[in-house]
Amino acid sequence: MNLTNPLVYGAPIFIALIALELSYSKTRDNKKLYNWKDLLSSLSLGIGSAVIGALMKTVSMILIFNFAYELFNPIVDGVRTNIMGWESFGYAWYIWIFCMLLDDYTYYWFHRQNHMVRFLWAAHIVHHSSDNFNLGTAVRNGWFTIFYKPFFYVWIVIIGFPPEMLVVCLGIEALWQFQLHTQYIKNLGFLEKFVNTHTMHQVHHAQNIEYMDKNHGGFLNIFDRIFGTWKELDESIDIKYGVSTPPNSYNLYVILTHEYRNIWNDMKKSKNWGDKFMYIFGPPGWSHDGSSLTIKQTRKKLKQEKIAAA
């Protein structure tokens, strides 16, 4: 079955919506919503990500997804059958819904690990490195995440979902994620109970200690709620967007690599190989001497200070 990735149609819509939000903010509403140099960096990163992504999606389909699908779902007596014994899935409407749910579940863990493992965070931090939150930020994607993302999702084709179905689901997820990056859509009422909305994604992009490492969901917020990472927007908190270790540059090379450089510098602080390993694969902020703290450690420290001051 030949299917087209929705992002093929989404790209021109992205550009149009960015232009619309930019024009509206500059002429009617908030002239500080967009910074021209920051927007240029974001668009350049987005273009590079699209080019590399197009190549990698082809590689993913041929070398990873298709290979895994054929290996674990061989044709037996004319019927494609999973090695566990069930018939591989077709294209019924309810199979599409199930695939989207599995895609969303995987997206949650893929996204969460990008925040929990520093080496992965070094690639993902690019998306969070702007101190602006707008539709331009939505296309500010790191180039290196593309190389390991397929390995998080390959299990879905292994159990019997067609590779092209998964790729379409990934495209739909990306479309939803794009439009979350606007401040102009407010509370969505009843939908806030189970859908990952714009206010929730504002929380995700904030560097306020109350908000960091929250709301990793794609379409839904149910996995954040189940696994303890959901956080509602508090209107009384003045959001500060961006990251605690920003690149402080509009140069693409610096934006793409600055956290890798930080990791290397931190590794040189200790001769212990266990410490070096933790600087690479431990949570962001971990240090062998307590000179920097993880988000969990920071929250625990603040809680203890609050109790002591009471």
C-alpha positions as CSV (number, residue, x, y, z in Angstrom):
1,M,0.0,0.0,0.0
2,N,1.5,3.4,-1.1
3,L,1.1,6.1,1.6
4,T,2.3,9.7,1.6
5,N,4.0,11.1,4.7
6,P,1.7,14.0,5.9
7,L,4.7,16.2,6.4
8,V,5.0,16.5,2.6
9,Y,1.8,18.7,2.8
10,G,2.6,20.1,6.2
11,A,5.8,21.9,5.3
12,P,4.2,24.7,3.3
13,I,1.5,25.1,5.9
14,F,4.2,25.4,8.6
15,I,5.8,28.3,6.7
16,A,2.4,30.0,6.1
17,L,1.4,29.8,9.8
18,I,4.8,31.1,11.0
19,A,4.4,34.0,8.6
20,L,0.9,34.7,9.9
21,E,1.8,34.5,13.5
22,L,4.9,36.6,12.9
23,S,2.9,39.3,11.0
24,Y,0.2,39.4,13.6
25,S,2.6,39.6,16.6
26,K,4.7,42.4,15.0
27,T,1.7,44.5,13.9
28,R,-1.1,43.9,16.4
29,D,0.0,42.2,19.5
30,N,3.4,41.3,20.9
31,K,6.5,42.7,19.0
32,K,8.8,40.7,21.3
33,L,7.3,37.3,20.5
34,Y,9.7,36.9,17.6
35,N,13.4,37.8,17.5
36,W,14.6,38.1,13.9
37,K,18.1,36.5,14.5
38,D,16.5,33.7,16.6
39,L,13.9,33.0,13.9
40,L,16.5,32.8,11.2
41,S,18.5,30.3,13.3
42,S,15.3,28.3,13.9
43,L,14.3,28.3,10.2
44,S,17.8,27.3,9.2
45,L,17.8,24.4,11.7
46,G,14.4,23.4,10.5
47,I,15.5,23.3,6.8
48,G,18.6,21.3,7.7
49,S,16.5,18.9,9.8
50,A,14.0,18.5,6.9
51,V,16.8,17.6,4.4
52,I,18.5,15.2,6.8
53,G,15.2,13.9,8.0
54,A,14.1,13.1,4.4
55,L,17.2,11.1,3.8
56,M,17.0,9.4,7.2
57,K,13.4,8.5,6.8
58,T,14.3,6.7,3.6
59,V,17.1,4.9,5.4
60,S,14.8,4.1,8.3
61,M,12.1,2.7,6.0
62,I,14.6,0.6,4.0
63,L,17.3,-0.5,6.4
64,I,15.5,-0.5,9.8
65,F,11.7,-0.6,9.6
66,N,11.4,-2.7,6.5
67,F,14.2,-5.0,7.5
68,A,12.7,-5.6,11.0
69,Y,9.2,-6.0,9.5
70,E,10.4,-8.6,7.0
71,L,12.5,-10.4,9.6
72,F,9.8,-10.7,12.2
73,N,6.8,-10.9,9.9
74,P,7.7,-13.3,7.1
75,I,5.1,-14.5,4.6
76,V,4.0,-18.0,5.5
77,D,1.7,-19.9,3.1
78,G,0.9,-16.6,1.3
79,V,0.0,-14.8,4.6
80,R,2.3,-12.3,6.4
81,T,2.6,-13.8,9.8
82,N,4.4,-12.5,12.9
83,I,6.9,-15.0,14.4
84,M,4.8,-15.1,17.6
85,G,2.1,-16.7,15.6
86,W,-0.5,-14.0,14.8
87,E,-1.3,-12.6,11.4
88,S,0.4,-9.3,10.8
89,F,-1.8,-6.3,10.9
90,G,-3.5,-4.7,7.9
91,Y,-5.0,-1.3,7.2
92,A,-8.4,-1.4,8.9
93,W,-9.5,1.8,10.6
94,Y,-9.2,0.5,14.1
95,I,-5.6,-0.7,13.3
96,W,-4.7,2.8,12.4
97,I,-6.1,4.1,15.8
98,F,-4.1,1.4,17.6
99,C,-1.0,2.3,15.7
100,M,-1.4,5.9,16.6
101,L,-1.8,5.0,20.3
102,L,1.4,2.9,20.2
103,D,3.1,5.8,18.4
104,D,2.0,8.2,21.0
105,Y,3.1,5.9,23.8
106,T,6.5,5.5,22.2
107,Y,6.8,9.2,21.6
108,Y,6.3,9.8,25.3
109,W,9.2,7.6,26.3
110,F,11.4,8.8,23.4
111,H,10.8,12.4,24.4
112,R,11.2,11.7,28.1
113,Q,14.5,9.9,27.6
114,N,15.8,12.9,25.6
115,H,15.4,14.9,28.8
116,M,16.7,12.2,31.1
117,V,19.9,11.0,29.4
118,R,22.4,13.7,28.9
119,F,23.9,12.4,25.6
120,L,20.4,12.4,24.1
121,W,19.6,15.8,25.7
122,A,22.7,17.2,23.9
123,A,20.8,16.5,20.6
124,H,17.4,17.5,21.9
125,I,18.5,20.7,23.7
126,V,18.6,22.4,20.3
127,H,14.8,22.4,20.2
128,H,14.7,24.0,23.7
129,S,17.6,26.4,23.2
130,S,15.5,29.5,22.2
131,D,14.2,31.8,24.8
132,N,11.2,32.5,22.5
133,F,8.1,30.3,22.3
134,N,6.4,30.6,19.0
135,L,5.7,28.6,15.8
136,G,9.2,29.4,14.6
137,T,10.5,27.5,17.6
138,A,8.5,24.5,16.5
139,V,10.9,23.9,13.5
140,R,14.0,24.5,15.6
141,N,14.9,20.8,15.5
142,G,18.3,19.2,16.3
143,W,19.9,17.3,13.5
144,F,21.3,14.4,15.5
145,T,18.0,13.1,17.1
146,I,17.1,11.8,13.7
147,F,19.8,9.2,13.7
148,Y,18.6,7.4,16.8
149,K,14.9,8.0,16.8
150,P,14.0,5.1,14.6
151,F,15.4,2.6,17.1
152,F,12.8,3.7,19.7
153,Y,9.9,3.0,17.2
154,V,11.1,-0.2,15.5
155,W,9.3,-2.4,18.0
156,I,6.0,-1.3,16.5
157,V,6.8,-2.8,13.1
158,I,8.4,-5.9,14.8
159,I,5.0,-6.8,16.3
160,G,3.3,-6.5,12.9
161,F,2.3,-3.0,11.9
162,P,3.3,-2.1,8.3
163,P,6.3,0.3,8.2
164,E,4.5,2.8,5.9
165,M,1.6,3.0,8.5
166,L,4.1,3.8,11.2
167,V,5.7,6.5,9.1
168,V,2.3,8.2,8.5
169,C,1.6,8.1,12.2
170,L,4.9,9.7,12.9
171,G,4.0,12.4,10.4
172,I,0.7,13.0,12.0
173,E,2.3,13.3,15.4
174,A,4.8,15.8,14.0
175,L,1.9,18.0,12.6
176,W,0.3,18.0,16.0
177,Q,3.5,18.9,17.8
178,F,4.1,21.8,15.4
179,Q,0.9,23.7,16.2
180,L,1.4,23.3,20.0
181,H,4.1,26.0,19.8
182,T,1.9,29.0,20.0
183,Q,0.8,31.2,22.9
184,Y,-2.4,32.4,21.1
185,I,-4.4,29.3,21.8
186,K,-5.5,29.2,25.4
187,N,-7.2,26.6,27.6
188,L,-9.2,24.1,25.6
189,G,-11.6,23.1,28.4
190,F,-12.7,19.5,28.5
191,L,-9.9,18.5,26.0
192,E,-7.3,19.5,28.7
193,K,-8.2,16.3,30.6
194,F,-6.7,13.9,28.1
195,V,-5.1,15.9,25.2
196,N,-1.6,17.4,25.2
197,T,-2.5,21.1,24.6
198,H,-0.8,24.4,23.9
199,T,-0.7,25.5,27.6
200,M,0.8,22.1,28.6
201,H,3.5,22.5,25.9
202,Q,4.3,26.0,27.2
203,V,5.0,24.3,30.5
204,H,7.3,21.8,28.8
205,H,9.4,24.6,27.2
206,A,9.8,26.6,30.4
207,Q,13.0,26.6,32.4
208,N,11.2,27.4,35.6
209,I,12.2,24.8,38.2
210,E,8.5,23.9,38.8
211,Y,8.0,23.1,35.1
212,M,11.2,21.5,33.9
213,D,11.0,17.9,32.6
214,K,7.2,17.9,32.6
215,N,4.6,17.2,29.8
216,H,6.5,14.9,27.4
217,G,3.4,13.7,25.7
218,G,2.5,13.8,22.0
219,F,-1.2,13.8,21.3
220,L,-2.3,12.7,24.7
221,N,-1.4,13.7,28.2
222,I,-2.5,10.4,29.7
223,F,1.0,9.0,29.8
224,D,2.3,12.0,31.6
225,R,-0.5,11.6,34.1
226,I,0.2,7.9,34.6
227,F,4.0,8.2,34.9
228,G,4.1,11.3,37.1
229,T,5.4,13.9,34.7
230,W,2.2,15.9,34.1
231,K,2.0,19.6,35.1
232,E,-0.7,22.1,34.6
233,L,0.0,25.7,33.6
234,D,-0.1,28.0,36.6
235,E,-1.1,31.5,35.5
236,S,0.5,33.0,38.5
237,I,4.0,31.9,37.4
238,D,5.8,34.1,35.0
239,I,7.2,31.6,32.4
240,K,10.8,31.9,31.4
241,Y,11.5,29.9,28.2
242,G,14.7,28.3,27.2
243,V,17.3,26.2,29.0
244,S,19.7,26.7,32.0
245,T,22.7,26.1,29.8
246,P,21.9,28.1,26.6
247,P,24.3,28.3,23.6
248,N,24.3,32.1,23.8
249,S,24.7,32.2,20.0
250,Y,22.8,32.3,16.8
251,N,25.5,30.3,15.0
252,L,24.1,27.0,13.9
253,Y,27.3,25.0,14.7
254,V,27.3,26.4,18.2
255,I,23.6,25.7,18.7
256,L,23.9,22.1,17.5
257,T,27.1,21.2,19.4
258,H,27.3,23.3,22.5
259,E,26.0,20.7,24.9
260,Y,28.4,18.1,23.5
261,R,31.2,20.5,24.3
262,N,29.8,20.9,27.8
263,I,29.8,17.1,28.3
264,W,33.4,16.9,27.2
265,N,34.4,19.6,29.6
266,D,32.6,18.0,32.5
267,M,34.2,14.6,31.7
268,K,37.6,16.1,32.2
269,K,36.7,17.2,35.7
270,S,37.1,13.6,37.0
271,K,39.6,10.8,36.3
272,N,37.1,8.2,37.5
273,W,35.6,6.3,34.5
274,G,32.3,5.8,36.3
275,D,32.0,9.6,36.7
276,K,32.8,10.0,33.0
277,F,30.1,7.5,32.1
278,M,27.6,9.4,34.3
279,Y,28.5,12.7,32.6
280,I,27.5,11.2,29.3
281,F,24.6,8.9,30.2
282,G,23.4,10.2,33.5
283,P,20.7,12.9,33.8
284,P,21.5,16.5,32.8
285,G,23.0,18.4,35.8
286,W,24.6,15.4,37.4
287,S,28.0,16.0,38.8
288,H,30.5,13.9,40.8
289,D,31.2,16.6,43.3
290,G,27.8,18.3,43.7
291,S,28.9,21.4,41.8
292,S,25.8,21.1,39.7
293,L,22.5,19.3,40.4
294,T,19.9,17.4,38.5
295,I,16.3,18.7,38.4
296,K,15.2,16.1,41.0
297,Q,18.1,17.1,43.2
298,T,17.4,20.8,42.9
299,R,13.7,20.3,43.7
300,K,14.7,18.1,46.8
301,K,17.1,20.8,47.9
302,L,14.5,23.6,47.6
303,K,12.0,21.5,49.5
304,Q,14.4,20.9,52.3
305,E,15.3,24.6,52.4
306,K,11.6,25.5,52.6
307,I,11.0,23.0,55.4
308,A,14.1,24.3,57.3
309,A,12.9,27.9,56.9
310,A,9.3,27.2,58.1
